[in-house]
Amino acid sequence: MGTLRDELRARLSVPARHLDAVNAVLLDVGSQPVNDMLDVVARYGTPEEINRQAAAARQLPALLKCVEKTRPEHLADLKWLAEARDRGAFVGVADYRRRVLGAEAGGLAFDEAHAVTLEISACQYFSWVIEAACWALEHGGLMPGRFIRVRKMKEQEADGDLPAFAAAMQIIGASCVEQPDTRGIDGSNIHLGGADTIIGYMGGVGQPNDYPLRWLDEYLYYYTHYGVREVLNLNPGTILLGCLLHRLGVDIEFKVSVIVGNDNPFSALWTLLTARLLARDDGSTSLAGLNWSNSTDNETIAIADRLRRALGFERQVRFEYHVTQTWGGIVVQPFIRRDELVDLAGRVGNISAKHEGGDPEVEQARERRSDIRDYYRDRAEIVAAGDWEPMTLNFIDKLEALNRTARALTEHGLAFVAAPRLHHQAARP
């Protein structure tokens, strides 16, 4: 069997002429898809000019100026958050570990190389960041190290949440992912309606025809105006555009959404191979995260981790792992994978623990439970329906679930990454 396997393996070698064929398509002056992409980029300038605009827009003073113009009342909250950070009001990791483990915490060596990033999804509103900070101060708890957002970009730009949220992330040092509006729910496929055509949504139909170019234009707008660097990507076409844009020199980052359906080692390898093929000459990639399907088990992720390391992406590409999910709209409940995470965390590095719902026993007791469909509602409609306070409570349930995960990791001697500038002493300004 070993001899036959080796013989078969040799047939998988990719000849250099195939790479030449790829380059021929990318460099062909008559290639319409490539020309269309370059035309969109050229409207914003050279990659160097684009990056300079984004770097300037991302600076905290620039974001605060935007907040002052759109929602000046948010400035007081941001000032309060920064002052609480500067006086060390939030619990540090060492103190947190002592609270959980007692005196023995000081004698334990936590493996920081395998630290799990504490991730929350979706944090739709700036006010929820402040709610979370108040909760963390009151309970001696932790703020997430990573925030995922899927709120409509135009809506949050108009009401001032976009720059305020970005400023808050600068203050606490957390990473943040936005989802552009160019996606399936915006009517991109005119043949789809609601639940009566749900099967039609399967298979990546959310960005047909020229929509990847619209997505590219939208990304470059928010990148240059607000410094939004990392976005959620849910279609093979825009995944490819994200890789090509980075290859051009624009410092885009993206994470592959759970919607793409990476649920086995081969689908992950396909994504990672694309990232490696189109990496920059220094080896860097725009692929910053890969969100696994809910059906994925730990063995699949461990296998994919070996592939990730073989391709040199262990530090660059984060594996995102759902611990909880919204009660409605996405999975059969109860869904809780904290024990699997703890088992995986000691073996696989650069993973995040994603909390998209409260723990099932908490959610089940709520009069109104979390629902993935809430992500796509207008804020005005939520308020008018009387759902604002219940949805805020749903968000705090996610935060509490995240803190239960941090405790479980700590009890097993495993490290985590919370909001760096609040909880990790070395990252504080």
N, C-alpha and C positions, 0 to 999 in steps of 0.2 A: 504493500500500500504506500509506504514511504517513497519508493522509487517512482511509482506512478504519479503520486502527488507532486514530486519535484519536476517530473516531466511536464505535467499540466501547468505548474506554476510558471515555467519558463515561457510558456505561450502568452502570458499576460504582459510581458514587457512591451512598453509603448515605444515605438520607433521615433527617432528624432524628426522624421519627415511629417509625422502627425502634428507635432508642435509647430513645424513650419507652416502647415496648413492652417492652424489656428491663427498664427501671426499674419498670414496672408489675408484672412478675412478681416481681422482687426485693423490692418493697415491699408486695406483696399480703399482708394479714394472714392470708389463708387458704391461702397457699402452703406445703404440707406439707414439701417438702424444705428450704426456707429456715427454717421454724419448727423443724424437727428439728435443723438446724445450730445455730440460736441457742440452743436448749435445752441442747445439749452445752456450748457456750461459757459460758452463764450459770452452769452448775454450778461453774465455776472463778472466776467473778467478772467484773468489768468488764475490758475490754482493758487499761486502765491498771494495774489490780491484778494481772492476769496477767503483764504485762511486769515489774512490780516484783518479783514472786516469782521470775521467771526470772533477772532481773539479780542478785538476791541469791544465788540458788543457783549462779550461774555464777562467782562470785568465788572466787579461788584458796583463801582460808582456809576457805570453806564446803565446797569440794570436798575439801580435805585432812581436814576433820573427818569427812566421809563415808568416806574411805579409812581413817582411824584406826579407825572402827567396824567396817568390813568386812574389810579386808586391811591391817592395820598394817604388815606387812612391806614393802609397796610404798612406804611413806614414805621409807625409806632410798634407794631407787632414784630417787624424785622429787627428794630433796635432792641426790643426786649429780648428776642432770641439771641442776638449777638452778645448782649450784656450777661445773660444767664450763662452762656458758653464761657465768656471771659472770666467770670468769677468762679468757674469750676462747679456750677450748681448741679450738673448732671453727673450721675455715678460713673466713676472710672471702672475700667475692666477689672483691675486688681481688687478694688473694693467690692465689686459685684461678685467676683468669685469667692471672696471671703464670706459674703452673705449667704451664698449657696452652699459652700463646702465647709465653712468654719476655718479654724486655724490651719488645717491640713492643706488648704489651698496654696499657701506659701511654699510648700515643699514639692508641689507638682510641676512638672515641665509640660506645658501645653504646646502642642505642635502647631506653631503659627503658619508653617508652610502649607498646612492643610486646613486653614481657617475657613469656616463656612460664612459666606456673606448673608446677612439677615435681610431678606427682601420682602417688600410689601407691594401688593397690587390689588386694585388700582387706587392710587391716591389722587382723586380727581380735582381736589380744590385746595387752594392755599390755606384756607381756614382750617382744613384738616391737619395740616402740618403743625399749626399752632395748638390744636386740640391734642395732637399726639405728644407734643413737647410738654404740655401741661400735665398730661397723664403720666409721662415718664418722670417728671419732677415729683409729682404727688406720690407715686408708688415706688420710686427708686428703680424705675425700669429703663429699658433701652429703646433708643430710636433706631429705625432701620438704617442699614448701610447702603441700601439701594431702593429706589422708588420707581415703580412703573406707572405710567399714566396713559389713558386712552381717551381722554376728554377731547372734544372737538377743538382743533387748534384755532380756528377763526373765532369761536365763541370765547375762548379763554384769552385770546389776544384782545378782543373788544372790551372785555370786562376787567382787564388788568391782572388777571391771575397768572398769565404766562411769565411776565418778568418778575412778579413777586415770588412765584414758586422757584424760578431759576435762582433768584437771589438767596432764598432760604437754603437751597442746596449748596450754594457757595459758602454760606455761613456754617453749616453743619458738616460740610465735606463729603456728603453722600453723592453717589452716582444717580443719574436720573435718565429714564428713557421715555420719549414722547412717541405717540403714534400719529403720523400725518393723516389728514382727512381724505386723501386719495385712496379709498379702500372700498370694499364691496357694498357697504351700507349707504353709499352716496348715490346709488342709482346707476352705477357703471354698467350693470347688465340690465338692459331695459326689459328683459323677458322674465325677470324674477320679481316676485311680490313678497308675501310674508310667509307664514308657516305652511301655507298651501303649496308653496314651491320650494320647500326646504331642501329637497334632494338636489335641486339645481345649483345650490350653493357649494356642493361638494366638488373638490378637484381644483381649487385655485381659480375661481372665476371672478374674483373681486377686482382685478385690474386689467381688463381686456383692451385690446387694440392700442390706442395711444396713451392709455392711462399710466404706464410706466414713465413716459416722458413728463406727464403732469406731476407724477410723484417726485421726479427728479427736480422739477422746477419748484415745487412746494418745499422740498427739503432745502434747496439752496436759499430760498427766501428766508426761512426761519433760522438757518445756519448763519447767514450774513446779518440779519437784523437783531437776533437775540442770542446768538452763539449756541443754539441748540445743536449739539454734536451727535448724540446717540438717539436712534429712532428704532421703532419696532417694525420689522419687515415681515410680510406675510405672503409673498408671491415670488416664484422663481425668477421672473423678469426683473423685479426690483432688487432681488438679492444679487443678480448678476450686475445690475447697474451700480449697486453699492460697491461691489468689488472693482468695477472698472473706474468709477469715480475716484476711489482711493488710489488706484494704479496711476491715474492722471496726476495725483498730487494733492487732492482735496482731503482733508483730515476727517472724513466721515467715519462714524462707527455705527454699527447696527447689530441688533439681536434678532435672531430668527424666531418668529412667533410659534407658539404651540399649534396655531392653526395650520402651519405648513405640514405638520404631521411627522416629525422625525421620531419614529417609534421603533427603530431597529438599527443595528450597527451599519448596515449598508446605506441607509438613507443618510446617516450621519457622515459616513465616509464620502458620499457624493458631495455633500455640502463642504466638507473639509478639503476635499481635492480641488474643488473650484476655488476656494480661498487660497490654497497653496499655489495653484496655477497662476493666479492673478495677483499674488503678493507683490509688494514692492521689492526692489533689489536688496533692501536691508532685511527682508524677511517678514516685515510687518503686514498685517491684514486689517481690513475694516470689520471683519467678522468678530464682534466682541462677545457675543453670547449665543447659545443654542438652547432654546427652550424645549425640553423633551415632552413628548406626548404623555398623557396621563396613564397610558397602558404600559409604559416602559418599566422594566424591572431593573434591579441593581446590577444584575449580570450583564445586561445590555450596555449599561452606562460604563461599567468597568472595562468591557471590551473596547468600547468607543474611546475610553480614556487612553488605552494603549495606542490606538490609532492616532489620537490627538498628539500624544507625546512623540510618536514616530515622525509626524509631520512638523514638529517644532512649535506646536500651538498650545502647549499646556498652560503657559502663563497668559496667553493672549485671548483664548476663547473660553469663556466661562460656561459651564454646564448648569442650566437652571432647572430646578427640581421642585415640583409642586408638593408642598406639605399639606396644604388645605386648598379647597376650592369654594367658590360661591355655592350657596345651598341650591340655588336654582339656575337652570339654563345651560348646564355644561356637563355634569357627571351624575351618576347614580350615587345617592348619599346613603349611609355616611361614608365620607372620604377623608382619611387621615393617614399620612405616611411618615409620621415623625420617627417611628421606630426604624423604618427602612433608611431614613436619612442618617440617623445615628450610626447605623451599621455601615453605610457607604462613606461617611465623612472621614473615617480613619484610614480609608484605602484610596480615595480619589481626591485630588486637590482641585482648587479653583472651581468650586461649586457654590451655588446660592440656594438658600432655602426660601422658596417663594410661598407667601401666605396670601391667598386670594379669598379666604373666608375665615370665619371663626371656627373654633373646634366644633365638631358636630353636636356634642351635647349642649353647647352654648347656643348654637344656631337654632336647634330644635325647640328651645324654650322661648325664642323670640316671637313676638306677635307678627313682626315683619322680618323676614329672613333676607339675607343678601341674594342678589340675582345678577348674573352677568349682563342681562339686558338693560340694567340701570346705567351701564357705561355709555349707552348711546342715546340717552334722553337729554333734552335741553334742560339747563338749570332752571329756567323760569317755569317749565312744566313740572319739574320735581317739587319746587316750592309751592306752586299752585295746588298740587295734588296732596300736599301735607306730608310728603315723604322725606323732607330735608332732615329732620331730627332723627327719624328711624334709620335713615341711610348713614348718618353720622355715627350712630351707635353701631351699625354694622361694621363701619370702618374701625372703630375702637376694638371691636371683637377680633378683627384681624391683627391689630397691634398686640392684643393680649395673647393671641395664638403664637405670634412671633416671639414674644417673651417666654412663653412656655417652651418653645424650641430652644431658645438660648439657654434656658435652665437645664433642659435635657442634655444638650451638648456639654455643658459645664459639668454636670454630674458624671458624665462619662470621660472626663478629662480632655474634651475636645475644644478647640478654639473657635471663635467666631469674629466676624467683623460687623460692628454696629456703626452708627454715624461717627466717622473718625474724629472730627474736631470736637465732638461732645464727650466721647467715652474713651478714646485711645490717647493717652497722654502725649505720645510722641508726635501725634498729628495736630495737636492744638497749636494755634498761632502764638 
